[in-house]
Amino acid sequence: MAVLRPLVNQEAILCSDSAGVYAAFARATRIAHRALNSQRGPHVADGAFHIQNVSAYDSRLKGWMRRFP
């Protein structure tokens, strides 16, 4: 985390799934964190916070990588 701390603006808001590692990172870097549990609740919070783009990118990347043994 020490490596990332100077790179993360203190006004940043981390929007992530509900994995604990993200909450720990937000606490350690003292930035705001909005956790969305995409398995249970809405995929969008307050009309602005969502993880759909990252989830979609991750899915496409995994699909593309399946071609390689």
C-alpha positions in Angstrom: 0.0 0.0 0.0 2.9 2.3 0.6 3.6 2.3 -3.1 0.1 3.3 -4.0 -0.5 5.9 -1.3 1.3 8.8 -3.1 -0.6 7.9 -6.3 -4.1 8.0 -4.9 -5.7 11.4 -4.6 -7.2 12.0 -1.1 -10.4 13.1 -2.7 -10.7 9.9 -4.7 -13.7 7.5 -4.0 -12.9 3.8 -4.4 -15.9 2.0 -5.8 -15.6 -1.8 -5.6 -17.3 -5.0 -5.0 -17.6 -6.0 -1.3 -14.2 -7.9 -1.1 -12.5 -7.0 2.2 -9.2 -6.1 0.6 -10.7 -3.0 -0.9 -12.1 -1.8 2.4 -8.7 -2.3 4.0 -7.0 -0.4 1.2 -9.4 2.5 1.6 -8.9 2.6 5.3 -5.1 2.5 5.0 -5.0 5.3 2.4 -7.8 7.2 4.1 -10.0 7.5 1.0 -13.7 7.1 0.7 -15.0 3.7 -0.2 -18.4 2.6 -1.7 -18.7 -1.2 -1.7 -21.4 -2.7 -3.9 -22.4 -6.3 -3.4 -23.3 -7.2 -7.0 -24.6 -10.6 -5.9 -27.2 -9.2 -3.5 -28.0 -5.6 -4.1 -28.3 -3.0 -6.7 -25.4 -2.6 -9.2 -25.6 1.2 -9.0 -25.6 3.4 -5.8 -26.7 7.0 -5.8 -26.9 7.0 -9.5 -23.2 7.4 -9.9 -21.3 4.6 -8.3 -21.2 1.3 -10.2 -18.7 -1.5 -11.0 -20.4 -2.6 -14.2 -17.6 -1.3 -16.5 -14.9 -3.1 -14.6 -16.9 -6.3 -14.3 -17.6 -6.2 -18.1 -14.0 -5.6 -18.9 -12.9 -8.4 -16.6 -15.4 -10.8 -18.3 -14.2 -9.8 -21.8 -10.5 -10.2 -20.8 -11.1 -13.6 -19.4 -13.0 -14.7 -22.5 -10.1 -13.5 -24.7 -7.5 -15.2 -22.6 -9.3 -18.6 -22.8 -7.9 -18.9 -26.3 -4.4 -19.4 -25.0 -3.4 -22.6 -23.3 
